[in-house]
Every structure is written in structure tokens, then in C-alpha cells.
Amino acid sequence: MQVQEWRKSLYVLDDGRVRAFLIVGSNGALLIDTGFPDSGVKEAVEKITDLPLTVLLTHGDVDHVGGLEGYSRCFLHEKDWHLVRDGKTVLEPLREGDEFRCGDYCLEVIEIPGHTYGSVAFLDRGKKLLISGDSVQKEGPIYMFGSHRNLDLYIESQKKLKEMEDQIQVILPSHHEYPIGPEYIERNLQDAIALQEGRLPGEQHPFLPCFSYRGKFTEFYY
């Protein structure tokens, strides 16, 4: 696990496969995502702070909720509750416009279904910072196969984020290069539209039940 204080009081916890993010205030801390079961996010957090912790989840895929063991409560959009296998953690709903404050950060919930039906991003309008989960990435692959994903909704959500582009300067995605700029919203959107319209060549993935589609900027597993 690599731990970096990327900005004052904002830590990036990266196990080489997926990232979690930790914001530490004076009276509490916010953890965004918990990694895989073996990522070691909880242990990394405990080395940084022992303040009361609020756990927020961008969506319900196992690489984001797999480290929930040991946390009594977390916040996740209700449409992804069925993806959580840990029955010991109490799930609280996330909804559009909910705000979570920690130190001088204020994270606003933005509903962006598509990658999963319960995907959300967290936007700090004052800092023009977006924590995007898997929905905005550089190059990808972005997973869009399986019954809990919806390409049409993903495209609508990218359009929604594009309308907020003037309020975003920096994006912290959960995978691949970070930070990235807001131009990747448009890049992901245009390639998703090309996928929707059947304009991207597809190649059977060697072991996943999907095809790989490579757009100009973004690869999708679909």
C-alpha cells in the first residue's frame, strides 16, 4: 500500500490496483472507498489517524467495498446495496446533494449511474475537486459489462458531469493515472457514444465475459 498526502489533509491510499482517499479534519475523518479485502486500507488509515471515521462509497464493486470489514456503518447509494456481501456493516443511503464536511473540505454527492446503478461522485465546489470513482478515467478500461451496469445511463451521467465542467479543475479517479483534468469527461463521453452507436471495434477479452472496445481515448469492457 502506497500512502501519499496528495494535498494538505487529503491522502491517497493506493494498493496498485485501486485507490481509496482519506480526508482528515480536526474532529473526524472521511474515508472514500475501502479497496479489496486484501488492500490494507483500514490498516493504512489507522496509521494516519484515530479520529472518528465516516466511510463513503463511490459504488458497490468489490474493489471499493471489499475492505468494509471492521466498519460498523457506511454510506452507499441504495441501488448498490445488493452488491455488498458484508452483512455486518449498516448501510446508510447516499442521495444527490448530500454534503459531508471535514476540515476545510465539503463533499457534495453527485449521482452518476451507469458504471453501476448506484454510482456517485463527490464534488468539492470550493476546491473544484471531483472524486469520480470509476466513472471518469484516463484511458480505462472502464467496466461496462454485467447486469448491474447500464451504458445509456453512463452516457447521461457523463453529460451531467460535463454541464458541471466549469466547477471542476481536478479529478481524482480510482484507477490509472491521477490527477486528471475535466477534459476526460468529454473524452469518456464521446467514446461511450461511439460504443453505443456501434462505431468501436470489439475484441473478445481473453478471460472476462465481455469484449474490449477501444475508442480514441477510452477503452471499455462491454
VOFI-172006 format. One record per residue: residue in one letter; x, y, z negated of N, C-alpha, C in turn; residue number from 1. Coordinates in nm, 2 decimals, always signed. Last residue first. Layout:
N
["A", [X, Y, Z], [X, Y, Z], [X, Y, Z], NUM]
...
This chain:
222
["Y", [-1.72, -0.43, +2.24], [-1.87, -0.43, +2.26], [-1.92, -0.56, +2.32], 222]
["Y", [-1.48, -0.23, +2.13], [-1.51, -0.37, +2.13], [-1.67, -0.38, +2.13], 221]
["F", [-1.34, +0.04, +2.32], [-1.45, -0.01, +2.24], [-1.45, -0.16, +2.24], 220]
["E", [-1.09, +0.29, +2.33], [-1.12, +0.15, +2.36], [-1.24, +0.11, +2.26], 219]
["T", [-1.06, +0.61, +2.48], [-1.10, +0.53, +2.37], [-1.13, +0.39, +2.42], 218]
["F", [-0.99, +0.77, +2.70], [-0.93, +0.80, +2.57], [-0.95, +0.69, +2.47], 217]
["K", [-1.11, +0.64, +2.92], [-1.00, +0.73, +2.94], [-0.92, +0.76, +2.81], 216]
["G", [-1.19, +0.31, +2.79], [-1.22, +0.44, +2.86], [-1.09, +0.52, +2.88], 215]
["R", [-1.21, -0.03, +2.80], [-1.11, +0.08, +2.78], [-1.16, +0.20, +2.86], 214]
["Y", [-1.35, -0.28, +2.62], [-1.38, -0.18, +2.73], [-1.29, -0.06, +2.70], 213]
["S", [-1.36, -0.61, +2.55], [-1.28, -0.49, +2.53], [-1.31, -0.40, +2.65], 212]
["F", [-1.63, -0.80, +2.43], [-1.55, -0.76, +2.53], [-1.47, -0.63, +2.49], 211]
["C", [-1.67, -1.06, +2.17], [-1.70, -0.93, +2.23], [-1.61, -0.91, +2.35], 210]
["P", [-1.60, -1.22, +1.93], [-1.71, -1.24, +2.02], [-1.76, -1.12, +2.09], 209]
["L", [-1.24, -1.25, +1.93], [-1.36, -1.19, +1.88], [-1.47, -1.21, +1.98], 208]
["F", [-1.02, -1.36, +2.08], [-1.08, -1.43, +1.97], [-1.20, -1.37, +1.90], 207]
["P", [-0.97, -1.21, +2.32], [-0.92, -1.34, +2.30], [-0.97, -1.42, +2.19], 206]
["H", [-1.25, -1.05, +2.48], [-1.15, -1.05, +2.37], [-1.10, -1.19, +2.35], 205]
["Q", [-1.28, -1.00, +2.83], [-1.32, -1.08, +2.71], [-1.21, -1.08, +2.61], 204]
["E", [-1.31, -0.67, +2.94], [-1.23, -0.79, +2.94], [-1.26, -0.87, +2.81], 203]
["G", [-1.46, -0.43, +3.16], [-1.46, -0.51, +3.04], [-1.37, -0.63, +3.05], 202]
["P", [-1.45, -0.09, +3.27], [-1.42, -0.23, +3.30], [-1.41, -0.31, +3.16], 201]
["L", [-1.72, +0.13, +3.25], [-1.59, +0.09, +3.20], [-1.57, -0.06, +3.23], 200]
["R", [-1.98, +0.20, +3.32], [-1.87, +0.25, +3.41], [-1.73, +0.21, +3.36], 199]
["G", [-2.22, +0.17, +3.20], [-2.16, +0.05, +3.27], [-2.05, +0.09, +3.36], 198]
["E", [-2.33, +0.36, +3.04], [-2.37, +0.36, +3.18], [-2.30, +0.25, +3.26], 197]
["Q", [-2.20, +0.31, +2.80], [-2.34, +0.29, +2.80], [-2.39, +0.28, +2.95], 196]
["L", [-1.94, +0.38, +2.87], [-1.97, +0.24, +2.84], [-2.12, +0.22, +2.85], 195]
["A", [-1.97, +0.65, +2.91], [-1.93, +0.57, +3.02], [-1.96, +0.42, +3.00], 194]
["I", [-2.04, +0.72, +2.65], [-2.14, +0.74, +2.75], [-2.10, +0.66, +2.87], 193]
["A", [-1.79, +0.67, +2.53], [-1.91, +0.59, +2.49], [-2.02, +0.60, +2.59], 192]
["D", [-1.64, +0.86, +2.65], [-1.61, +0.72, +2.68], [-1.72, +0.63, +2.64], 191]
["Q", [-1.75, +1.09, +2.54], [-1.75, +1.07, +2.68], [-1.73, +0.93, +2.72], 190]
["L", [-1.71, +1.05, +2.26], [-1.84, +1.06, +2.32], [-1.84, +1.03, +2.47], 189]
["N", [-1.43, +1.05, +2.23], [-1.51, +0.93, +2.20], [-1.64, +0.93, +2.26], 188]
["R", [-1.40, +1.32, +2.31], [-1.33, +1.21, +2.38], [-1.40, +1.08, +2.36], 187]
["E", [-1.54, +1.47, +2.12], [-1.58, +1.48, +2.27], [-1.52, +1.36, +2.34], 186]
["I", [-1.39, +1.40, +1.90], [-1.53, +1.38, +1.90], [-1.58, +1.37, +2.05], 185]
["Y", [-1.13, +1.49, +1.95], [-1.16, +1.34, +1.96], [-1.31, +1.31, +1.95], 184]
["E", [-1.12, +1.75, +1.89], [-1.14, +1.72, +2.03], [-1.16, +1.57, +2.05], 183]
["P", [-1.06, +1.79, +1.62], [-1.20, +1.77, +1.66], [-1.22, +1.74, +1.81], 182]
["G", [-0.76, +1.60, +1.56], [-0.83, +1.72, +1.58], [-0.98, +1.69, +1.62], 181]
["I", [-0.63, +1.39, +1.30], [-0.65, +1.42, +1.44], [-0.74, +1.54, +1.44], 180]
["P", [-0.35, +1.30, +1.07], [-0.49, +1.35, +1.11], [-0.50, +1.37, +1.25], 179]
["Y", [-0.35, +0.96, +1.21], [-0.42, +1.07, +1.13], [-0.31, +1.17, +1.10], 178]
["E", [-0.40, +0.67, +1.41], [-0.33, +0.79, +1.38], [-0.42, +0.89, +1.30], 177]
["H", [-0.59, +0.40, +1.26], [-0.50, +0.46, +1.36], [-0.45, +0.59, +1.32], 176]
["H", [-0.88, +0.46, +1.05], [-0.78, +0.37, +1.13], [-0.70, +0.45, +1.23], 175]
["S", [-1.04, +0.65, +0.94], [-1.00, +0.53, +0.86], [-0.89, +0.44, +0.92], 174]
["P", [-0.95, +1.00, +1.00], [-1.02, +0.87, +1.03], [-0.96, +0.76, +0.94], 173]
["L", [-0.99, +1.31, +0.93], [-0.92, +1.20, +0.87], [-1.00, +1.07, +0.90], 172]
["I", [-0.96, +1.61, +1.11], [-1.04, +1.48, +1.09], [-0.94, +1.38, +1.03], 171]
["V", [-0.98, +1.96, +1.11], [-0.90, +1.84, +1.08], [-0.99, +1.72, +1.06], 170]
["Q", [-1.17, +2.15, +1.17], [-1.04, +2.17, +1.22], [-0.96, +2.04, +1.21], 169]
["I", [-1.51, +2.22, +1.21], [-1.41, +2.11, +1.18], [-1.28, +2.15, +1.25], 168]
["Q", [-1.70, +2.39, +1.29], [-1.68, +2.38, +1.15], [-1.57, +2.28, +1.11], 167]
["D", [-1.72, +2.36, +1.56], [-1.66, +2.48, +1.51], [-1.64, +2.49, +1.36], 166]
["E", [-1.86, +2.11, +1.57], [-1.72, +2.12, +1.60], [-1.65, +2.25, +1.55], 165]
["M", [-2.12, +2.04, +1.55], [-2.06, +2.10, +1.43], [-1.91, +2.13, +1.45], 164]
["E", [-2.18, +1.93, +1.78], [-2.25, +2.05, +1.75], [-2.19, +2.12, +1.63], 163]
["K", [-2.05, +1.69, +1.75], [-1.99, +1.79, +1.85], [-2.06, +1.93, +1.82], 162]
["L", [-2.21, +1.55, +1.58], [-2.08, +1.60, +1.53], [-2.03, +1.71, +1.62], 161]
["K", [-2.42, +1.50, +1.77], [-2.45, +1.57, +1.64], [-2.32, +1.63, +1.59], 160]
["K", [-2.28, +1.34, +1.95], [-2.34, +1.47, +1.99], [-2.37, +1.56, +1.87], 159]
["Q", [-2.24, +1.12, +1.78], [-2.12, +1.20, +1.83], [-2.17, +1.33, +1.88], 158]
["S", [-2.50, +1.04, +1.75], [-2.43, +1.08, +1.63], [-2.30, +1.16, +1.68], 157]
["E", [-2.56, +0.95, +2.01], [-2.64, +1.06, +1.95], [-2.56, +1.12, +1.83], 156]
["I", [-2.38, +0.73, +2.02], [-2.37, +0.85, +2.11], [-2.44, +0.97, +2.06], 155]
["Y", [-2.48, +0.57, +1.82], [-2.35, +0.62, +1.81], [-2.33, +0.74, +1.90], 154]
["L", [-2.73, +0.50, +1.93], [-2.73, +0.58, +1.81], [-2.59, +0.64, +1.79], 153]
["D", [-2.64, +0.34, +2.14], [-2.72, +0.46, +2.17], [-2.72, +0.55, +2.05], 152]
["L", [-2.51, +0.13, +2.01], [-2.43, +0.22, +2.09], [-2.51, +0.35, +2.12], 151]
["N", [-2.51, +0.00, +1.70], [-2.61, +0.05, +1.80], [-2.54, +0.16, +1.88], 150]
["R", [-2.48, -0.28, +1.47], [-2.43, -0.16, +1.54], [-2.52, -0.12, +1.65], 149]
["H", [-2.55, -0.52, +1.36], [-2.56, -0.40, +1.27], [-2.50, -0.28, +1.34], 148]
["S", [-2.51, -0.72, +1.54], [-2.64, -0.68, +1.53], [-2.65, -0.55, +1.44], 147]
["G", [-2.22, -0.67, +1.75], [-2.29, -0.73, +1.64], [-2.42, -0.66, +1.62], 146]
["F", [-1.98, -0.42, +1.84], [-2.05, -0.54, +1.87], [-2.11, -0.60, +1.74], 145]
["M", [-1.81, -0.20, +1.82], [-1.95, -0.17, +1.85], [-2.02, -0.30, +1.89], 144]
["Y", [-1.52, -0.07, +1.68], [-1.61, -0.19, +1.69], [-1.75, -0.15, +1.71], 143]
["I", [-1.28, +0.10, +1.86], [-1.40, +0.12, +1.78], [-1.49, +0.00, +1.79], 142]
["P", [-0.93, +0.05, +1.88], [-1.06, +0.02, +1.92], [-1.17, +0.05, +1.82], 141]
["G", [-0.89, +0.41, +1.93], [-0.96, +0.29, +1.89], [-0.87, +0.17, +1.88], 140]
["E", [-0.81, +0.67, +2.01], [-0.78, +0.56, +2.10], [-0.87, +0.44, +2.06], 139]
["K", [-0.87, +0.81, +1.71], [-0.78, +0.83, +1.83], [-0.76, +0.69, +1.89], 138]
["Q", [-1.22, +0.83, +1.61], [-1.08, +0.78, +1.60], [-1.00, +0.82, +1.72], 137]
["V", [-1.51, +0.83, +1.44], [-1.42, +0.92, +1.52], [-1.28, +0.87, +1.50], 136]
["S", [-1.61, +0.62, +1.28], [-1.69, +0.67, +1.40], [-1.62, +0.77, +1.49], 135]
["D", [-1.51, +0.51, +1.06], [-1.46, +0.45, +1.18], [-1.52, +0.52, +1.30], 134]
["G", [-1.47, +0.80, +0.86], [-1.49, +0.66, +0.86], [-1.43, +0.60, +0.99], 133]
["S", [-1.41, +1.08, +0.85], [-1.51, +1.03, +0.96], [-1.53, +0.88, +0.95], 132]
["I", [-1.40, +1.36, +0.69], [-1.36, +1.23, +0.67], [-1.46, +1.14, +0.75], 131]
["L", [-1.31, +1.68, +0.80], [-1.41, +1.58, +0.81], [-1.34, +1.44, +0.79], 130]
["L", [-1.28, +2.02, +0.70], [-1.22, +1.88, +0.69], [-1.33, +1.78, +0.71], 129]
["K", [-1.30, +2.29, +0.64], [-1.31, +2.24, +0.78], [-1.25, +2.11, +0.80], 128]
["K", [-1.31, +2.38, +0.39], [-1.18, +2.34, +0.43], [-1.18, +2.30, +0.58], 127]
["G", [-1.59, +2.43, +0.38], [-1.49, +2.54, +0.34], [-1.35, +2.51, +0.39], 126]
["R", [-1.70, +2.19, +0.45], [-1.72, +2.30, +0.54], [-1.62, +2.41, +0.51], 125]
["D", [-1.62, +1.88, +0.44], [-1.59, +1.99, +0.36], [-1.59, +2.11, +0.45], 124]
["L", [-1.81, +1.59, +0.51], [-1.76, +1.72, +0.56], [-1.74, +1.82, +0.45], 123]
["F", [-1.81, +1.26, +0.57], [-1.81, +1.36, +0.47], [-1.74, +1.48, +0.52], 122]
["A", [-2.03, +1.04, +0.75], [-1.91, +1.11, +0.74], [-1.92, +1.21, +0.62], 121]
["V", [-2.18, +0.71, +0.75], [-2.18, +0.86, +0.72], [-2.04, +0.91, +0.74], 120]
["S", [-2.38, +0.44, +0.87], [-2.25, +0.51, +0.87], [-2.27, +0.66, +0.84], 119]
["G", [-2.58, +0.26, +0.88], [-2.57, +0.34, +0.76], [-2.44, +0.42, +0.76], 118]
["Y", [-2.56, +0.11, +1.11], [-2.68, +0.19, +1.09], [-2.67, +0.29, +0.97], 117]
["T", [-2.23, +0.16, +1.23], [-2.32, +0.08, +1.16], [-2.45, +0.17, +1.14], 116]
["H", [-2.20, +0.31, +1.46], [-2.09, +0.21, +1.43], [-2.15, +0.11, +1.33], 115]
["G", [-2.46, +0.43, +1.41], [-2.41, +0.38, +1.53], [-2.31, +0.28, +1.52], 114]
["P", [-2.53, +0.74, +1.22], [-2.55, +0.60, +1.25], [-2.50, +0.56, +1.39], 113]
["I", [-2.43, +0.96, +1.04], [-2.39, +0.94, +1.18], [-2.41, +0.79, +1.21], 112]
["E", [-2.51, +1.21, +0.81], [-2.55, +1.08, +0.86], [-2.51, +1.07, +1.01], 111]
["I", [-2.29, +1.36, +0.60], [-2.35, +1.38, +0.74], [-2.38, +1.24, +0.79], 110]
["V", [-2.26, +1.50, +0.28], [-2.29, +1.38, +0.36], [-2.35, +1.42, +0.49], 109]
["E", [-1.99, +1.71, +0.19], [-2.13, +1.70, +0.23], [-2.15, +1.58, +0.31], 108]
["L", [-1.77, +1.78, -0.07], [-1.80, +1.69, +0.04], [-1.95, +1.68, +0.07], 107]
["C", [-1.57, +2.01, -0.17], [-1.71, +1.99, -0.17], [-1.74, +1.91, -0.05], 106]
["Y", [-1.28, +2.08, -0.37], [-1.34, +2.01, -0.26], [-1.49, +2.00, -0.28], 105]
["D", [-1.15, +2.17, -0.60], [-1.20, +2.27, -0.50], [-1.25, +2.21, -0.37], 104]
["G", [-1.28, +1.91, -0.80], [-1.18, +2.02, -0.79], [-1.23, +2.13, -0.69], 103]
["C", [-1.55, +1.80, -0.63], [-1.44, +1.75, -0.71], [-1.32, +1.85, -0.69], 102]
["R", [-1.89, +1.72, -0.55], [-1.78, +1.82, -0.57], [-1.68, +1.76, -0.66], 101]
["F", [-2.10, +1.62, -0.30], [-2.01, +1.57, -0.41], [-1.90, +1.67, -0.43], 100]
["E", [-2.43, +1.64, -0.17], [-2.30, +1.70, -0.19], [-2.23, +1.64, -0.31], 99]
["D", [-2.65, +1.54, +0.09], [-2.60, +1.52, -0.04], [-2.46, +1.58, -0.06], 98]
["G", [-2.70, +1.57, +0.37], [-2.70, +1.69, +0.29], [-2.66, +1.67, +0.14], 97]
["E", [-2.84, +1.25, +0.40], [-2.80, +1.37, +0.47], [-2.81, +1.49, +0.37], 96]
["R", [-2.76, +1.03, +0.13], [-2.85, +1.09, +0.22], [-2.80, +1.22, +0.28], 95]
["L", [-2.69, +0.72, -0.03], [-2.64, +0.85, +0.03], [-2.74, +0.90, +0.13], 94]
["P", [-2.81, +0.55, -0.32], [-2.82, +0.59, -0.19], [-2.74, +0.72, -0.15], 93]
["E", [-2.61, +0.31, -0.51], [-2.68, +0.43, -0.51], [-2.69, +0.48, -0.36], 92]
["L", [-2.57, -0.01, -0.63], [-2.57, +0.07, -0.51], [-2.66, +0.19, -0.52], 91]
["V", [-2.37, -0.16, -0.87], [-2.50, -0.10, -0.84], [-2.48, +0.00, -0.73], 90]
["T", [-2.20, -0.46, -0.83], [-2.19, -0.32, -0.82], [-2.33, -0.26, -0.79], 89]
["K", [-2.24, -0.73, -0.81], [-2.23, -0.67, -0.94], [-2.23, -0.52, -0.94], 88]
["G", [-2.24, -0.85, -0.56], [-2.37, -0.83, -0.63], [-2.36, -0.76, -0.76], 87]
["D", [-2.08, -0.80, -0.28], [-2.06, -0.79, -0.42], [-2.19, -0.76, -0.49], 86]
["R", [-2.15, -0.77, -0.02], [-2.16, -0.91, -0.07], [-2.14, -0.91, -0.23], 85]
["V", [-2.31, -0.55, +0.18], [-2.23, -0.56, +0.06], [-2.26, -0.69, +0.00], 84]
["L", [-2.50, -0.52, +0.38], [-2.36, -0.57, +0.42], [-2.27, -0.59, +0.30], 83]
["H", [-2.73, -0.41, +0.29], [-2.73, -0.56, +0.31], [-2.59, -0.61, +0.35], 82]
["W", [-2.68, -0.14, +0.28], [-2.67, -0.21, +0.16], [-2.66, -0.36, +0.18], 81]
["D", [-2.70, +0.02, +0.50], [-2.58, -0.07, +0.50], [-2.58, -0.15, +0.37], 80]
["K", [-2.91, +0.19, +0.46], [-2.92, +0.10, +0.57], [-2.80, +0.00, +0.58], 79]
["E", [-2.84, +0.35, +0.24], [-2.93, +0.23, +0.21], [-2.93, +0.14, +0.33], 78]
["H", [-2.51, +0.45, +0.21], [-2.63, +0.47, +0.28], [-2.71, +0.34, +0.27], 77]
["L", [-2.37, +0.45, -0.12], [-2.37, +0.40, +0.02], [-2.50, +0.42, +0.08], 76]
["F", [-2.18, +0.48, -0.41], [-2.28, +0.54, -0.32], [-2.26, +0.49, -0.18], 75]
["C", [-2.15, +0.26, -0.70], [-2.10, +0.33, -0.58], [-2.22, +0.39, -0.50], 74]
["R", [-2.05, +0.10, -1.00], [-2.15, +0.18, -0.93], [-2.08, +0.25, -0.81], 73]
["S", [-1.85, -0.04, -1.12], [-1.99, -0.07, -1.16], [-2.09, +0.00, -1.07], 72]
["Y", [-1.58, -0.20, -0.99], [-1.65, -0.07, -0.99], [-1.80, -0.10, -1.02], 71]
["G", [-1.49, -0.46, -0.97], [-1.44, -0.38, -1.08], [-1.50, -0.24, -1.09], 70]
["E", [-1.50, -0.48, -0.62], [-1.50, -0.55, -0.75], [-1.43, -0.47, -0.86], 69]
["L", [-1.47, -0.34, -0.38], [-1.56, -0.29, -0.48], [-1.56, -0.36, -0.62], 68]
["G", [-1.31, -0.39, -0.16], [-1.25, -0.36, -0.29], [-1.34, -0.31, -0.39], 67]
["G", [-1.48, -0.40, +0.07], [-1.42, -0.52, +0.01], [-1.36, -0.51, -0.12], 66]
["V", [-1.57, -0.18, +0.20], [-1.64, -0.21, +0.07], [-1.58, -0.33, +0.01], 65]
["H", [-1.41, -0.16, +0.42], [-1.44, -0.04, +0.35], [-1.50, -0.07, +0.21], 64]
["D", [-1.39, -0.40, +0.54], [-1.26, -0.33, +0.52], [-1.28, -0.20, +0.45], 63]
["V", [-1.66, -0.48, +0.57], [-1.58, -0.54, +0.46], [-1.45, -0.47, +0.44], 62]
["D", [-1.89, -0.20, +0.63], [-1.80, -0.31, +0.68], [-1.70, -0.35, +0.57], 61]
["G", [-2.07, +0.00, +0.55], [-2.06, -0.12, +0.48], [-1.98, -0.23, +0.53], 60]
["H", [-1.93, +0.34, +0.51], [-2.02, +0.24, +0.57], [-1.99, +0.11, +0.51], 59]
["T", [-1.81, +0.52, +0.34], [-1.85, +0.57, +0.47], [-1.95, +0.47, +0.54], 58]
["L", [-1.88, +0.55, +0.00], [-1.85, +0.46, +0.10], [-1.90, +0.52, +0.24], 57]
["L", [-1.75, +0.67, -0.31], [-1.84, +0.70, -0.20], [-1.79, +0.60, -0.08], 56]
["V", [-1.73, +0.66, -0.66], [-1.70, +0.58, -0.54], [-1.80, +0.61, -0.43], 55]
["T", [-1.59, +0.85, -0.91], [-1.71, +0.83, -0.83], [-1.67, +0.77, -0.69], 54]
["L", [-1.44, +0.81, -1.22], [-1.43, +0.79, -1.07], [-1.57, +0.78, -1.01], 53]
["P", [-1.27, +0.98, -1.48], [-1.39, +0.91, -1.43], [-1.40, +0.92, -1.28], 52]
["L", [-0.90, +0.94, -1.47], [-1.03, +1.02, -1.48], [-1.15, +0.94, -1.43], 51]
["D", [-0.66, +0.84, -1.43], [-0.75, +0.76, -1.52], [-0.88, +0.84, -1.55], 50]
["T", [-0.46, +0.82, -1.14], [-0.55, +0.89, -1.23], [-0.63, +0.79, -1.31], 49]
["I", [-0.26, +0.67, -1.01], [-0.27, +0.81, -0.99], [-0.35, +0.88, -1.10], 48]
["K", [-0.29, +0.41, -1.08], [-0.16, +0.46, -1.09], [-0.16, +0.62, -1.08], 47]
["E", [-0.55, +0.36, -1.00], [-0.52, +0.36, -1.14], [-0.38, +0.41, -1.17], 46]
["V", [-0.52, +0.36, -0.72], [-0.60, +0.47, -0.78], [-0.56, +0.48, -0.93], 45]
["A", [-0.39, +0.11, -0.69], [-0.33, +0.24, -0.65], [-0.39, +0.36, -0.71], 44]
["E", [-0.58, -0.07, -0.78], [-0.46, -0.06, -0.85], [-0.38, +0.07, -0.81], 43]
["K", [-0.78, -0.02, -0.58], [-0.81, +0.00, -0.72], [-0.68, +0.02, -0.80], 42]
["V", [-0.65, -0.11, -0.34], [-0.69, +0.03, -0.36], [-0.71, +0.06, -0.51], 41]
["G", [-0.56, -0.35, -0.25], [-0.50, -0.29, -0.37], [-0.53, -0.15, -0.39], 40]
["S", [-0.66, -0.52, -0.05], [-0.59, -0.39, -0.01], [-0.51, -0.33, -0.13], 39]
["D", [-0.81, -0.74, -0.06], [-0.67, -0.75, -0.10], [-0.59, -0.63, -0.07], 38]
["P", [-1.07, -0.67, +0.02], [-1.05, -0.72, -0.11], [-0.90, -0.73, -0.16], 37]
["F", [-1.01, -0.36, +0.20], [-1.03, -0.50, +0.19], [-1.02, -0.55, +0.05], 36]
["G", [-1.13, -0.03, +0.08], [-1.05, -0.12, +0.15], [-1.10, -0.27, +0.15], 35]
["T", [-1.30, +0.16, -0.03], [-1.23, +0.07, -0.12], [-1.14, -0.03, -0.05], 34]
["D", [-1.42, +0.50, +0.01], [-1.39, +0.37, +0.06], [-1.29, +0.29, -0.03], 33]
["I", [-1.31, +0.76, -0.16], [-1.38, +0.74, -0.04], [-1.33, +0.61, +0.02], 32]
["L", [-1.34, +0.87, -0.49], [-1.27, +0.77, -0.40], [-1.36, +0.74, -0.28], 31]
["L", [-1.29, +1.15, -0.68], [-1.37, +1.09, -0.58], [-1.29, +0.99, -0.50], 30]
["A", [-1.27, +1.22, -1.04], [-1.21, +1.19, -0.91], [-1.31, +1.13, -0.82], 29]
["G", [-1.27, +1.47, -1.30], [-1.31, +1.34, -1.24], [-1.24, +1.33, -1.10], 28]
["N", [-1.17, +1.71, -1.40], [-1.26, +1.63, -1.49], [-1.30, +1.49, -1.43], 27]
["S", [-1.01, +1.81, -1.21], [-0.97, +1.83, -1.34], [-1.05, +1.74, -1.44], 26]
["G", [-0.98, +1.58, -0.93], [-1.01, +1.71, -0.99], [-0.96, +1.71, -1.13], 25]
["V", [-0.86, +1.41, -0.65], [-0.85, +1.42, -0.80], [-0.88, +1.56, -0.84], 24]
["I", [-0.96, +1.19, -0.40], [-0.96, +1.34, -0.44], [-0.96, +1.34, -0.59], 23]
["L", [-0.85, +0.95, -0.18], [-0.88, +0.98, -0.32], [-0.86, +1.13, -0.34], 22]
["F", [-0.94, +0.72, +0.07], [-0.90, +0.85, +0.03], [-0.94, +0.88, -0.11], 21]
["A", [-0.82, +0.44, +0.26], [-0.91, +0.50, +0.17], [-0.85, +0.64, +0.13], 20]
["R", [-0.76, +0.28, +0.58], [-0.73, +0.38, +0.48], [-0.85, +0.41, +0.38], 19]
["V", [-0.63, -0.03, +0.71], [-0.74, +0.06, +0.68], [-0.70, +0.16, +0.58], 18]
["R", [-0.38, -0.14, +0.75], [-0.50, -0.19, +0.83], [-0.61, -0.09, +0.82], 17]
["G", [-0.20, -0.03, +0.58], [-0.16, -0.07, +0.72], [-0.27, -0.12, +0.81], 16]
["D", [-0.32, +0.07, +0.36], [-0.26, -0.07, +0.35], [-0.21, -0.12, +0.48], 15]
["D", [-0.32, +0.38, +0.22], [-0.31, +0.31, +0.35], [-0.24, +0.18, +0.33], 14]
["L", [-0.46, +0.65, +0.09], [-0.42, +0.52, +0.05], [-0.43, +0.42, +0.17], 13]
["V", [-0.40, +0.99, +0.05], [-0.43, +0.89, +0.15], [-0.37, +0.75, +0.10], 12]
["Y", [-0.53, +1.23, -0.17], [-0.44, +1.12, -0.15], [-0.49, +1.03, -0.04], 11]
["L", [-0.55, +1.56, -0.27], [-0.61, +1.46, -0.18], [-0.50, +1.36, -0.14], 10]
["S", [-0.40, +1.74, -0.42], [-0.51, +1.67, -0.49], [-0.59, +1.57, -0.40], 9]
["K", [-0.29, +1.90, -0.15], [-0.30, +1.91, -0.29], [-0.42, +1.84, -0.34], 8]
["R", [-0.27, +1.64, +0.11], [-0.28, +1.78, +0.07], [-0.30, +1.78, -0.09], 7]
["W", [-0.16, +1.38, +0.07], [-0.16, +1.45, +0.20], [-0.18, +1.60, +0.19], 6]
["E", [+0.03, +1.20, -0.10], [-0.06, +1.31, -0.14], [-0.05, +1.40, -0.01], 5]
["Q", [+0.01, +0.86, -0.02], [+0.07, +0.99, +0.02], [-0.03, +1.10, -0.03], 4]
["V", [+0.10, +0.53, -0.04], [+0.02, +0.63, -0.10], [+0.09, +0.76, -0.07], 3]
["Q", [+0.07, +0.21, +0.10], [+0.14, +0.34, +0.10], [+0.05, +0.45, +0.05], 2]
["M", [+0.08, -0.12, +0.00], [+0.00, +0.00, +0.00], [+0.09, +0.13, +0.00], 1]
